[in-house]
Structures are given as structure tokens and as C-alpha cells.
């Protein structure tokens, strides 16, 4: 999977990353979080329009910003 910069949460339990705007649907683009404990990947709400060069970063243990 093509991604931008990745950012690990301080605890090392979650990984944030962005995927570029590719594919026929919005399901494949945006900012995503991989939860190692749950084994799940979820998209950050309202991140579908994120730039293909978005750089996610954790603020504390529960918030993500991206440029």
C-alpha cells in the first residue's frame, strides 16, 4: 500500500498514516489508524479529502493532526 509518512503513537499501540487519492472510491484515501491491539484499521472521520502528501502526527495519545 502506498502511504505518506507514518507516525507511531507514543505507547506504540497505534500507527497513523495517509493514503493518496487513488482508486475508484473514497474508501481507499484519507488518514488511517492501525490499532495493533485490536488488529484493525480505521479511517479518521472527515479525512477523505486529505492531500496525497498529508503528514499525520500524534498529539498526546488520542489526537491526530495532519498537514
C-alpha positions, 0 to 999 in steps of 0.5 A: 500500500502506498502511504505518506509518512507514518507516525507511531503513537507514543505507547506504540499501540497505534500507527497513523498514516495517509493514503493518496487519492487513488482508486475508484472510491473514497474508501481507499484515501484519507488518514488511517489508524492501525490499532495493533491491539485490536488488529484493525484499521480505521479511517479518521472521520472527515479525512477523505479529502486529505492531500496525497502528501498529508503528514499525520502526527500524534498529539498526546495519545488520542489526537491526530493532526495532519498537514 
